[in-house]
């Protein structure tokens, strides 16, 4: 039954109208933050076997081999008790390799796919391994407190951190200290990160920056370079042209669980919701419909939009829009500045979601 067809005795589903992100102000309890530290829906089914290495980039195939072996090495005793003493004693019985990996590469080369595959491949129960973004991890510390976070994550075998925010010095020091405590507790670590401000290319800078910023933990990490171009745009057409306001609104009314918002109003609403809650903001949403998309007015607004784009992409929520195309969201100045890597990632991901949304209009 189509969304515009009503069953006998019932009103059409479209008469209720679309939902609105601006009407949502989610509150996320601390215990939910811990329980939700798993790969996001987009990466539920990914595995090393489903990663498609670019044949022109041998580092991608090498990354799969190294990470597969790393996951296999996390089997056996739990990262506490005898297992911890074996891994981290000052005089180990036998030489051991780094107990952490850092995935260094540009956006769209599959770092998150590989990180989630590592989580899935690690032989431990879900409650003994955690996966989250840097923002989610810092919010967990804020919700639980530092010591309770150490206690909560300290019995894990693996902690995966996506998008380590090297451009936030205060939070970087906080998380570095947390990781030091977790290493002492026997937790294996894996991370991807963003480039520091001023580093205008991924190149070889990110790995050195990451290891320096996490201070005394560098000995525990093996940097793993992943070269390549953005897989989301390999051989694919450019982002679809924006639709009209009427097309967007009509699709929103015809699509169950779609939201419809004016883009400038949504940007204002995002300023009132902590970025750690953007995942909850998009919960149970089937599509996001936006009218009057414009260039973002300032950097603070732009960075909030980046987080929203990440959460929408994680949850595979198509985005239908009118106004400017997504590759014109950020000014030339922004795209040349210290956060350029984040902005290009947001453009890449929103473009992919815009392609996914084309069917909402055609149907």
C-alpha positions as CSV (number, residue, x, y, z in Angstrom):
1,X,0.0,0.0,0.0
2,X,1.5,3.4,-1.0
3,X,1.9,6.1,1.6
4,X,-1.0,8.1,0.0
5,X,-3.5,5.2,0.1
6,X,-5.7,4.8,3.1
7,X,-7.1,1.5,4.4
8,X,-10.9,1.4,4.7
9,X,-12.1,3.5,7.6
10,X,-8.7,5.2,8.1
11,X,-7.4,8.6,7.0
12,X,-4.5,8.7,4.5
13,X,-1.1,8.7,6.3
14,X,-0.2,11.9,4.5
15,X,-2.9,13.9,6.2
16,X,-0.8,14.0,9.4
17,X,1.9,15.9,7.6
18,X,5.6,15.5,7.9
19,X,7.7,15.6,11.1
20,X,10.1,18.4,11.9
21,X,13.7,18.3,13.2
22,X,13.2,21.7,14.7
23,X,10.4,20.4,16.9
24,X,12.7,17.8,18.5
25,X,14.9,18.5,21.6
26,X,16.1,15.0,22.6
27,X,17.6,14.2,26.0
28,X,19.9,11.2,26.1
29,X,20.5,9.4,29.5
30,X,24.1,8.3,30.4
31,X,23.3,4.6,30.4
32,X,22.0,4.9,26.8
33,X,25.2,6.6,25.8
34,X,27.2,3.5,26.9
35,X,24.7,1.0,25.3
36,X,24.8,2.8,22.0
37,X,28.6,2.7,21.6
38,X,28.4,0.3,18.7
39,X,29.0,0.8,15.0
40,X,26.1,3.0,13.5
41,X,23.4,1.4,11.3
42,X,25.2,2.1,8.1
43,X,28.1,-0.1,9.3
44,X,26.0,-2.9,10.9
45,X,26.8,-5.4,8.1
46,X,30.2,-4.3,7.0
47,X,33.1,-6.7,7.3
48,X,36.6,-7.0,6.0
49,X,35.2,-9.2,3.3
50,X,32.8,-6.4,2.1
51,X,35.5,-3.8,1.9
52,X,36.4,-3.3,-1.8
53,X,40.0,-2.2,-2.1
54,X,41.0,0.0,-5.0
55,X,43.3,-2.1,-7.1
56,X,45.4,1.0,-7.8
57,X,45.9,1.6,-4.1
58,X,47.8,-1.4,-2.5
59,X,47.7,0.3,0.9
60,X,44.0,-0.5,1.1
61,X,44.5,-4.3,0.7
62,X,47.4,-4.1,3.2
63,X,45.2,-2.3,5.7
64,X,42.7,-5.2,5.5
65,X,45.4,-7.8,6.2
66,X,46.9,-5.8,9.1
67,X,43.6,-5.1,10.8
68,X,42.4,-8.7,10.3
69,X,45.5,-10.0,12.1
70,X,45.1,-7.3,14.8
71,X,41.5,-8.5,15.4
72,X,42.7,-12.1,15.7
73,X,45.3,-11.1,18.2
74,X,42.6,-9.8,20.5
75,X,41.2,-13.2,21.2
76,X,41.9,-15.4,24.2
77,X,41.9,-14.0,27.7
78,X,39.9,-10.9,28.5
79,X,41.8,-7.6,28.8
80,X,42.0,-7.8,32.5
81,X,43.6,-10.1,35.1
82,X,46.0,-12.6,33.5
83,X,45.4,-11.2,30.0
84,X,46.3,-7.7,31.1
85,X,49.4,-8.8,32.9
86,X,50.6,-10.6,29.8
87,X,49.9,-7.7,27.4
88,X,51.1,-4.8,29.5
89,X,53.5,-6.1,32.2
90,X,56.9,-4.3,32.1
91,X,58.6,-7.5,31.4
92,X,56.4,-9.5,29.0
93,X,57.1,-13.1,28.5
94,X,57.5,-12.5,24.8
95,X,57.7,-9.5,22.5
96,X,54.4,-8.1,21.6
97,X,53.4,-5.6,18.9
98,X,51.5,-2.3,19.3
99,X,48.2,-2.7,21.1
100,X,46.6,0.1,19.0
101,X,46.2,1.0,15.4
102,X,45.7,4.5,13.8
103,X,44.1,4.7,10.4
104,X,45.6,7.6,8.5
105,X,44.0,8.7,5.2
106,X,41.7,11.1,3.4
107,X,37.9,11.2,3.6
108,X,36.0,8.5,1.6
109,X,38.8,5.9,1.5
110,X,36.8,3.6,3.9
111,X,38.5,4.3,7.3
112,X,35.2,4.0,9.1
113,X,34.3,0.8,7.2
114,X,37.6,-0.7,8.3
115,X,37.2,0.5,11.9
116,X,33.7,-1.0,12.1
117,X,35.0,-4.2,10.5
118,X,37.7,-4.4,13.2
119,X,35.0,-4.1,15.9
120,X,32.9,-6.8,14.3
121,X,35.9,-9.1,13.8
122,X,37.2,-8.8,17.4
123,X,36.2,-12.0,19.2
124,X,34.4,-10.5,22.2
125,X,30.9,-9.9,23.3
126,X,29.4,-6.5,22.2
127,X,29.4,-5.3,25.8
128,X,33.2,-5.9,25.9
129,X,34.0,-3.7,22.9
130,X,33.0,-0.1,22.2
131,X,32.7,2.0,19.1
132,X,32.1,5.8,19.0
133,X,33.1,9.1,17.6
134,X,35.4,11.4,19.4
135,X,32.4,13.7,20.2
136,X,30.5,10.8,21.6
137,X,33.4,9.8,23.8
138,X,33.9,13.3,25.2
139,X,30.2,13.5,25.9
140,X,30.4,10.1,27.8
141,X,33.1,11.6,30.0
142,X,30.9,14.6,30.6
143,X,27.9,12.4,31.5
144,X,29.6,9.8,33.7
145,X,32.6,11.7,35.0
146,X,36.2,10.7,34.2
147,X,36.7,8.0,36.8
148,X,33.4,6.3,36.1
149,X,34.2,6.3,32.4
150,X,37.5,4.7,33.1
151,X,35.7,2.1,35.2
152,X,33.0,1.5,32.5
153,X,35.3,1.1,29.6
154,X,38.2,-0.4,31.4
155,X,36.8,-3.9,31.2
156,X,36.5,-3.7,27.4
157,X,38.8,-5.6,25.1
158,X,38.6,-2.9,22.3
159,X,37.8,0.7,22.0
160,X,37.3,2.2,18.5
161,X,37.3,6.0,18.1
162,X,36.2,7.4,14.8
163,X,37.1,11.0,13.8
164,X,39.5,11.8,16.6
165,X,39.3,15.6,16.9
166,X,42.9,16.8,16.7
167,X,41.7,20.3,16.2
168,X,40.3,20.5,19.7
169,X,43.3,20.8,22.1
170,X,41.4,20.7,25.3
171,X,39.3,17.6,24.5
172,X,42.3,16.0,22.9
173,X,44.3,16.2,26.2
174,X,41.2,14.9,28.1
175,X,40.8,11.9,25.8
176,X,44.6,11.2,25.7
177,X,44.5,11.0,29.5
178,X,41.5,8.7,29.3
179,X,43.2,6.5,26.8
180,X,46.3,6.2,29.0
181,X,44.2,4.9,31.8
182,X,42.4,2.4,29.5
183,X,45.8,1.2,28.1
184,X,46.9,0.5,31.7
185,X,43.7,-1.5,32.1
186,X,44.5,-3.6,29.1
187,X,42.1,-2.1,26.5
188,X,43.3,-2.3,22.9
189,X,42.7,0.9,20.9
190,X,41.9,1.8,17.3
191,X,41.3,5.3,15.9
192,X,40.9,7.4,12.8
193,X,41.4,11.1,13.0
194,X,41.1,14.5,11.4
195,X,44.0,16.6,10.3
196,X,45.2,19.5,12.5
197,X,44.3,23.0,11.5
198,X,46.8,24.4,9.1
199,X,47.5,21.0,7.5
200,X,46.0,21.5,4.1
201,X,46.4,17.9,2.9
202,X,46.2,14.5,4.5
203,X,49.7,13.5,3.2
204,X,51.9,12.2,5.9
205,X,51.0,14.8,8.5
206,X,48.0,13.3,10.2
207,X,49.8,10.2,11.7
208,X,52.6,12.3,13.2
209,X,50.1,14.9,14.5
210,X,47.9,12.1,16.0
211,X,50.8,10.4,17.8
212,X,52.1,13.7,19.1
213,X,48.7,14.9,20.4
214,X,48.1,11.6,22.3
215,X,51.4,12.2,24.0
216,X,52.8,9.2,25.8
217,X,50.6,6.7,24.0
218,X,52.5,6.7,20.7
219,X,54.3,3.5,21.5
220,X,51.0,1.7,21.6
221,X,49.8,2.7,18.1
222,X,50.8,1.5,14.7
223,X,50.1,4.1,12.1
224,X,48.4,2.6,9.1
225,X,48.3,4.7,6.0
226,X,45.3,4.2,3.6
227,X,45.6,6.0,0.2
228,X,42.9,6.5,-2.3
229,X,40.2,8.8,-3.6
230,X,36.7,9.2,-2.1
231,X,34.9,6.0,-2.9
232,X,31.5,7.7,-2.8
233,X,32.3,9.5,-6.0
234,X,34.4,6.9,-7.9
235,X,32.8,6.8,-11.3
236,X,29.6,8.4,-10.1
237,X,27.9,11.5,-11.4
238,X,28.1,14.9,-9.6
239,X,25.6,15.7,-6.9
240,X,22.0,16.0,-8.3
241,X,20.7,19.5,-8.8
242,X,18.4,20.7,-6.0
243,X,14.7,20.4,-6.4
244,X,12.0,23.1,-6.1
245,X,10.4,23.9,-2.8
246,X,7.1,22.4,-4.1
247,X,8.8,19.1,-5.0
248,X,10.5,18.9,-1.6
249,X,7.3,19.6,0.3
250,X,5.3,17.2,-1.8
251,X,7.8,14.4,-1.2
252,X,7.9,15.1,2.5
253,X,4.1,14.8,2.8
254,X,4.1,11.6,0.7
255,X,6.9,9.9,2.6
256,X,6.1,8.3,6.0
257,X,8.4,9.5,8.8
258,X,10.0,12.2,6.7
259,X,10.8,15.6,8.2
260,X,10.3,18.9,6.5
261,X,12.3,22.0,7.7
262,X,13.4,25.3,6.4
263,X,17.2,25.1,6.3
264,X,18.0,28.5,8.0
265,X,15.6,27.6,10.8
266,X,17.2,24.2,11.2
267,X,20.7,25.8,11.5
268,X,19.3,27.9,14.3
269,X,17.8,24.9,16.1
270,X,21.1,23.0,15.9
271,X,22.7,25.7,18.0
272,X,20.2,24.8,20.8
273,X,20.9,21.0,20.7
274,X,24.3,19.6,21.9
275,X,26.0,17.8,18.9
276,X,26.2,14.6,21.0
277,X,22.4,14.5,20.7
278,X,22.2,14.8,16.9
279,X,22.0,11.0,16.6
280,X,18.9,11.0,18.8
281,X,17.6,14.0,16.9
282,X,17.4,11.9,13.8
283,X,16.0,8.7,15.4
284,X,13.2,6.9,13.5
285,X,13.5,9.4,10.6
286,X,13.1,7.9,7.1
287,X,14.1,11.0,5.1
288,X,15.1,14.6,5.7
289,X,13.5,17.3,3.5
290,X,15.0,20.8,3.5
291,X,13.9,23.9,1.7
292,X,15.9,27.1,1.0
293,X,19.4,25.6,1.5
294,X,21.9,28.5,1.7
295,X,25.6,28.9,2.4
296,X,26.2,28.5,6.1
297,X,26.9,31.9,7.7
298,X,29.8,31.2,10.0
299,X,32.2,28.5,11.2
300,X,30.4,27.5,14.4
301,X,27.3,26.8,12.4
302,X,29.3,25.0,9.7
303,X,30.9,22.6,12.3
304,X,27.5,21.8,13.8
305,X,26.2,21.0,10.3
306,X,29.2,18.7,9.8
307,X,28.2,16.6,12.8
308,X,24.6,16.4,11.6
309,X,25.8,15.3,8.2
310,X,27.8,12.6,9.9
311,X,24.9,11.3,11.9
312,X,22.5,11.3,8.9
313,X,25.1,9.4,6.8
314,X,25.7,6.9,9.6
315,X,22.0,6.2,9.7
316,X,21.6,6.2,5.9
317,X,18.9,8.9,5.9
318,X,18.3,10.4,2.4
319,X,18.3,14.2,2.2
320,X,16.1,16.0,-0.3
321,X,16.7,19.7,-0.7
322,X,15.9,22.9,-2.6
323,X,18.1,25.9,-2.8
324,X,21.8,25.8,-3.2
325,X,23.5,22.5,-4.1
326,X,25.5,20.9,-1.3
327,X,28.9,21.7,-2.8
328,X,28.2,25.4,-2.2
329,X,27.4,25.1,1.5
330,X,30.8,26.3,2.6
331,X,32.6,29.5,1.5
332,X,36.0,29.4,-0.3
333,X,37.6,30.7,2.9
334,X,36.2,27.8,4.9
335,X,37.3,25.3,2.3
336,X,40.9,26.7,2.5
337,X,41.0,26.9,6.4
338,X,41.9,24.5,9.2
339,X,38.6,22.6,9.1
340,X,38.6,22.0,5.4
341,X,38.8,18.3,5.8
342,X,35.6,18.2,7.8
343,X,33.8,20.4,5.3
344,X,34.8,18.2,2.3
345,X,33.7,15.1,4.2
346,X,30.3,16.8,4.9
347,X,29.9,17.7,1.2
348,X,30.8,14.2,0.2
349,X,28.4,12.6,2.6
350,X,25.5,15.0,1.9
351,X,26.0,14.5,-1.8
352,X,25.7,10.7,-1.4
353,X,22.5,11.2,0.7
354,X,21.1,13.6,-2.0
355,X,21.5,10.8,-4.6
356,X,19.7,8.4,-2.3
357,X,16.8,10.9,-2.0
358,X,16.1,11.3,-5.8
359,X,13.6,8.4,-5.7
360,X,11.5,10.3,-3.2
361,X,10.5,12.7,-6.0
362,X,10.3,10.3,-8.9
363,X,7.8,8.2,-6.9
